[in-house]
Amino acid sequence: MSTSKPKVPVLAGLDIGSTKVCFVIGTVNADGKIEVAGVGTAPNTGMRQGVVVNIEATTDSIKKAKEEAELMSGYAVSDVWVGVSGTHISSFDSKGMVAIKNREVTASEIERVIEAAKAVAVPTDRTVLHVLPREFKVDGQDGITDPIGMSGVRLEANVHIVTGGQSAINNTVKCVEKAGLKVAGLVLGQLAAAKAVISPDEQNLGVCVIDMGGGACQSLYFSNGSVAHSSITPVGGQHFTHDIAVGLRTPQFAAEELKKKYGCAMASMVNENETIEVEGVGGRKSRVIPRKDLADVIEARAEETLNLLANDVRMSGLLPLMGSGIVLTGGASQLDGLVEMGEFIFDIPVRRGAPRGIGGLTEVVKSGEFAVAVGLLLYGLAQRKDLGLHQPQEVNLGESIDGFTKKIKDFFGQIF
């Protein structure tokens, strides 16, 4: 592409959703911060609730989004961090214990204790995506987040293991590779979103991040700074659109437009006298209706969706630990009135989350729909500490990341 640009480390994040594909390219500046350089989106029909249902369609969408992002940024990318989410994800806790050599904890002990905790029977049809340390114990002393340099004879670790369905992941990887890209790493979608939208303070207080997408809502719970639980509720923005299409008798694309432009989750927030024009189906004339009618349709679905999510929070048993409340992100969270209704239904503080801690084209990616894609850049940067700070030359990510099986080195400061 352009040859005059100085060579800088380039990272790319790819969020393959049920309604659209987001491709974000970022460079790492001299301070080791991400600067968003290019963004591409393309509608996608080849996914349903995080699982590929049509390889061709998904591959085409990825190609389109990639080309758009490459044009905008002027960089060509060969590999990409990919977000994985959907109904096939499941997670559980595990423990490991090792004896400490020389009575002092070093990085190799930590690696060993994580390996020990990973040694659980994972079914053959599942892949381990992440092993996230929750806390360490040295000789029974608990609540340690970073045990390096401590003295003792026994080191224990509590970890949270996130696994995904092997076939669902293989199909996602296949789509990415058919679009001419290498996978630098697979990351749980809501973990990436959390990295982009919440602060360390919120993590320590306890927070639930809900990534509201087109096909489903993915939740991730943090308590004491580490991941405690993940879950999925199979209702998303598409369901709102469908309700509008049926309730107001209008085509899907028109329903989507109405939702984005005039949608509101609380009918009481809408001006009584406001009217909107609704397209007819099958060549019928468009008609004018009160905007309140639209809000009534959306309100019923929003209430149901938030109640399902609130139930999920209660079932997790972590509600008492959610000190800083709930953060809604993702495209479907942008609906007006959703936060106000959420506060009422969840009975704990609710806010919208948008990507932060980045430079470059911040205006373009400042809405929740880019949370996962931007989070993937931040995650990729954290995994590759060597980027950014001291080397201006181009870095080929592919060589240094040996497949996905690459051992996760020095956990700390990296996964949060």
C-alpha positions in Angstrom: 0.0 0.0 0.0 1.6 3.4 0.8 5.3 3.0 1.3 6.0 6.4 2.8 4.5 5.5 6.2 6.9 4.8 9.0 6.9 1.2 10.0 5.0 0.6 13.2 3.5 -2.4 14.9 0.0 -3.0 13.6 -2.7 -5.1 15.3 -6.1 -6.1 14.1 -9.2 -7.2 15.9 -12.2 -9.1 14.3 -15.6 -9.4 15.9 -17.8 -11.7 13.9 -21.4 -11.1 15.0 -24.8 -12.4 14.1 -25.8 -9.1 12.4 -22.5 -7.7 11.3 -18.7 -8.1 11.2 -16.5 -5.4 12.7 -12.8 -5.2 11.7 -10.6 -2.7 13.5 -6.9 -2.0 12.7 -4.8 -0.2 15.3 -1.2 0.8 15.5 0.9 1.0 18.7 2.3 4.4 19.4 5.6 5.3 21.2 3.9 5.2 24.6 2.6 1.7 24.0 -1.0 2.8 23.6 -3.3 1.7 20.8 -4.3 4.2 18.1 -7.3 3.1 16.0 -6.2 3.6 12.3 -9.0 1.9 10.4 -12.5 0.5 10.9 -14.5 -1.7 8.6 -18.0 -3.2 9.0 -20.1 -5.4 6.8 -23.5 -7.0 7.4 -23.4 -10.7 8.1 -26.0 -13.3 7.6 -23.8 -16.4 8.2 -23.8 -16.5 12.0 -26.5 -17.4 14.4 -25.9 -16.8 18.2 -22.1 -17.1 17.8 -22.1 -20.2 15.6 -21.3 -20.2 11.9 -24.3 -21.4 9.9 -23.0 -20.3 6.5 -19.3 -20.4 5.7 -19.5 -18.5 2.4 -21.5 -15.6 3.7 -19.4 -15.2 6.8 -16.1 -15.3 4.7 -17.4 -12.7 2.3 -18.5 -10.4 5.2 -15.0 -10.8 6.8 -13.3 -9.9 3.5 -15.5 -6.8 3.0 -14.9 -5.5 6.5 -11.2 -6.2 6.2 -10.9 -4.3 2.9 -12.8 -1.4 4.3 -10.5 -1.2 7.3 -7.4 -1.6 5.3 -8.4 1.2 2.9 -9.2 3.5 5.8 -5.9 2.8 7.6 -3.5 2.3 4.7 -2.1 -0.8 6.4 -2.4 -4.3 5.1 -2.8 -6.9 7.8 -2.1 -10.6 7.6 -3.2 -11.8 11.0 -5.9 -10.9 13.4 -7.2 -11.4 16.9 -10.6 -13.1 16.7 -13.4 -12.8 19.2 -15.3 -16.0 20.0 -18.7 -16.1 21.7 -22.0 -17.9 21.6 -24.0 -20.7 23.1 -21.2 -23.2 22.8 -19.0 -21.4 25.4 -18.9 -22.8 28.9 -16.7 -22.0 31.9 -15.8 -23.5 35.2 -13.5 -23.1 38.2 -10.5 -25.3 38.8 -7.7 -25.6 41.4 -4.0 -26.5 41.2 -1.3 -27.0 43.8 2.5 -27.4 43.5 5.4 -27.5 45.9 7.6 -24.4 45.9 11.3 -25.1 45.0 13.9 -23.1 47.0 11.1 -21.8 49.2 10.5 -18.8 47.0 7.8 -18.3 44.4 9.2 -17.5 40.9 7.5 -17.2 37.5 8.2 -20.8 36.7 6.2 -21.9 39.8 3.3 -19.9 38.6 3.5 -21.5 35.2 3.6 -24.9 36.9 0.6 -24.2 39.2 -1.4 -23.0 36.3 -0.5 -26.1 34.3 -1.6 -28.2 37.3 -4.9 -26.3 37.5 -5.4 -26.8 33.7 -5.0 -30.6 34.1 -8.7 -31.3 34.3 -10.7 -33.6 32.0 -11.9 -31.3 29.2 -14.1 -33.3 26.8 -12.5 -34.0 23.4 -15.1 -31.9 21.6 -14.1 -28.7 23.6 -11.2 -26.4 23.3 -9.7 -24.4 26.2 -9.8 -20.7 25.3 -8.5 -19.1 28.5 -7.2 -20.0 31.9 -7.8 -17.0 34.0 -6.2 -16.9 37.5 -8.6 -15.8 40.2 -6.4 -16.0 43.3 -3.3 -17.7 44.7 -2.6 -19.2 48.1 0.8 -19.6 49.7 0.8 -22.0 52.5 -2.9 -21.5 53.0 -2.7 -17.7 53.1 -5.4 -16.7 50.6 -6.3 -13.6 48.6 -2.9 -13.2 46.9 -3.1 -11.8 43.4 0.6 -11.8 42.6 2.7 -14.3 44.6 6.1 -13.7 43.0 8.9 -13.4 45.5 6.9 -14.8 48.4 8.3 -17.5 50.7 6.6 -20.7 51.4 6.5 -24.4 50.6 3.2 -24.8 48.9 1.5 -22.7 46.2 -2.1 -23.1 45.2 -4.1 -21.4 42.4 -7.8 -21.0 41.8 -8.4 -20.5 38.1 -11.4 -20.0 35.9 -11.2 -22.0 32.7 -13.2 -20.9 29.6 -13.9 -23.6 26.9 -15.6 -23.4 23.6 -17.1 -26.1 21.3 -14.4 -27.5 19.0 -16.5 -27.6 15.9 -17.9 -24.1 16.3 -14.4 -22.7 16.8 -13.0 -24.7 13.9 -15.7 -23.2 11.6 -14.9 -19.7 12.8 -11.2 -20.2 12.2 -12.0 -21.6 8.8 -13.9 -18.5 7.8 -11.1 -16.2 8.9 -8.5 -18.3 7.0 -10.7 -18.4 3.8 -10.8 -14.6 4.0 -7.0 -14.7 3.7 -6.0 -14.0 7.3 -4.1 -15.9 10.0 -5.6 -16.1 13.5 -3.2 -14.5 16.0 -5.3 -15.7 18.9 -8.8 -16.5 19.9 -10.3 -14.4 22.7 -13.7 -14.8 24.5 -15.8 -11.9 23.0 -17.2 -10.6 26.3 -13.7 -10.7 27.8 -12.4 -8.4 25.0 -15.5 -6.1 25.4 -14.8 -5.9 29.2 -11.2 -5.0 28.5 -12.3 -2.1 26.4 -15.2 -0.7 28.5 -14.5 -1.2 32.3 -11.9 0.3 34.6 -9.7 -1.7 37.0 -11.7 -0.1 39.9 -14.9 -1.5 38.6 -13.3 -4.9 38.2 -12.2 -4.9 41.8 -15.5 -3.8 43.2 -17.3 -6.5 41.2 -19.1 -5.8 37.9 -21.2 -7.6 35.3 -20.4 -6.7 31.7 -23.3 -7.6 29.3 -22.4 -7.5 25.6 -25.8 -7.0 23.9 -25.4 -8.1 20.3 -27.8 -8.8 17.5 -28.4 -12.5 18.2 -27.7 -12.8 21.9 -26.5 -11.1 25.2 -23.2 -12.4 26.5 -22.5 -11.7 30.2 -19.2 -11.8 32.1 -19.0 -11.4 35.8 -15.9 -10.0 37.7 -15.4 -10.2 41.4 -12.3 -9.1 43.2 -10.7 -8.1 39.9 -11.0 -11.5 38.2 -13.5 -13.3 36.0 -15.9 -15.3 38.1 -18.6 -16.5 35.7 -19.7 -16.2 32.1 -23.1 -16.9 30.6 -25.3 -16.2 27.5 -28.9 -15.2 27.1 -30.2 -15.9 23.6 -32.1 -12.7 23.0 -30.6 -9.7 21.1 -31.2 -6.7 18.9 -32.6 -8.8 16.0 -35.5 -9.8 18.3 -36.4 -6.2 18.8 -36.3 -5.6 15.0 -38.5 -8.6 14.4 -41.1 -7.5 17.0 -41.3 -4.0 15.3 -41.6 -5.6 11.8 -44.5 -7.8 13.1 -46.1 -5.3 15.4 -46.1 -2.4 12.9 -46.4 -4.5 9.8 -43.3 -3.2 8.1 -40.3 -4.9 6.3 -37.3 -6.0 8.4 -34.9 -3.3 7.0 -37.4 -0.5 7.7 -38.0 -1.9 11.2 -34.2 -1.8 11.8 -34.1 1.9 10.7 -37.1 2.8 12.9 -35.5 1.1 15.9 -32.2 3.0 15.5 -33.7 6.3 14.7 -36.8 6.5 16.8 -36.6 3.5 19.2 -37.1 4.0 22.9 -37.4 1.4 25.6 -39.6 3.5 27.9 -42.9 4.6 26.3 -43.3 7.2 29.1 -40.2 9.0 27.8 -41.8 9.6 24.4 -43.6 12.8 23.5 -47.3 12.0 23.0 -47.7 14.1 19.8 -44.7 12.9 17.9 -45.4 10.9 14.8 -43.3 8.7 12.5 -43.7 7.3 9.0 -43.8 3.5 8.7 -43.2 1.8 5.4 -45.8 -0.7 4.2 -45.2 -4.4 3.3 -45.5 -5.7 -0.2 -46.1 -2.4 -2.0 -48.7 -1.1 0.4 -48.6 2.6 1.1 -46.6 3.9 4.0 -48.6 5.3 6.9 -48.1 7.7 9.8 -48.4 6.5 13.3 -47.7 7.9 16.8 -44.1 7.3 17.9 -45.5 6.0 21.1 -46.8 2.9 19.3 -43.3 2.0 18.4 -42.1 2.6 21.9 -44.9 0.3 23.2 -43.7 -2.6 21.0 -40.1 -2.1 22.0 -40.9 -1.6 25.7 -42.5 -5.1 26.0 -39.4 -6.8 24.4 -36.9 -4.6 26.4 -38.7 -5.5 29.7 -38.6 -9.2 28.8 -34.9 -9.1 27.8 -33.8 -7.2 30.9 -35.8 -9.5 33.1 -34.1 -12.5 31.5 -30.7 -10.9 32.2 -31.7 -10.0 35.7 -32.7 -13.6 36.3 -29.3 -14.7 34.9 -27.6 -12.3 37.4 -29.6 -13.8 40.3 -29.0 -17.4 39.2 -25.2 -16.8 39.1 -25.3 -16.2 42.8 -23.0 -13.2 42.3 -25.5 -10.4 42.8 -24.2 -9.5 46.3 -20.7 -9.1 44.8 -21.6 -6.7 42.0 -20.4 -3.6 43.9 -20.2 -1.3 40.9 -23.3 -2.7 39.2 -23.8 -3.6 35.5 -22.3 -2.3 32.3 -24.2 -2.7 29.1 -22.3 -2.6 25.9 -22.6 -3.9 22.3 -24.8 -2.6 19.5 -28.2 -3.4 21.1 -27.3 -1.5 24.3 -27.6 1.8 22.4 -31.4 1.8 22.6 -32.7 4.9 24.3 -34.2 4.3 27.7 -32.6 0.9 28.2 -30.3 2.1 31.0 -33.2 3.8 32.8 -35.3 0.6 32.5 -32.3 -1.5 33.6 -31.8 0.5 36.8 -35.5 -0.2 37.6 -35.3 -3.9 36.8 -31.9 -4.9 38.1 -32.1 -2.6 41.2 -28.4 -2.0 41.0 -26.5 0.8 39.1 -26.5 0.3 35.3 -24.4 2.3 32.8 -23.6 2.1 29.1 -20.0 1.1 28.3 -18.1 2.4 25.3 -14.4 1.7 24.3 -11.9 3.8 26.1 -8.1 4.0 26.7 -7.4 4.3 23.0 -6.2 7.0 20.6 -6.6 7.6 16.9 -10.1 7.5 15.4 -11.8 7.5 18.8 -14.9 9.2 17.3 -15.6 6.3 14.9 -15.4 3.6 17.6 -16.9 5.4 20.6 -20.1 3.3 20.6 -20.7 0.0 22.2 -20.9 -1.9 19.0 -17.1 -1.7 18.6 -16.3 -2.8 22.2 -15.3 -6.3 21.3 -13.2 -5.3 18.2 -11.3 -2.6 20.2 -11.0 -4.9 23.2 -9.3 -7.5 20.9 -6.6 -4.9 20.0 -6.0 -4.1 23.7 -5.9 -7.8 24.5 -3.5 -8.5 21.7 -1.2 -5.7 22.8 -1.2 -7.0 26.4 -0.3 -10.4 25.1 2.6 -9.0 23.2 4.5 -6.8 25.7 7.4 -6.5 23.2 5.3 -4.3 20.8 5.4 -0.6 20.9 7.8 0.6 23.4 11.3 0.0 22.0 11.2 -1.2 18.5 10.1 0.9 15.5 10.5 -1.9 12.9 7.6 -3.9 11.5 6.8 -6.9 13.7 5.5 -10.1 12.1 3.0 -11.4 14.6 2.6 -14.7 13.0 6.1 -16.0 13.7 6.1 -15.2 17.3 2.7 -16.7 18.1 2.9 -20.4 17.7 -0.6 -21.4 17.0 -3.3 -21.0 19.7 -1.5 -23.6 21.9 1.1 -21.0 22.8 1.5 -21.1 26.5 0.2 -18.1 28.2 3.3 -16.6 29.7 3.5 -14.4 32.8 -0.2 -14.2 33.5 0.0 -11.0 35.5 -0.5 -7.6 34.1 -1.7 -9.4 31.1 -5.0 -10.9 31.8 -6.0 -7.9 33.8 
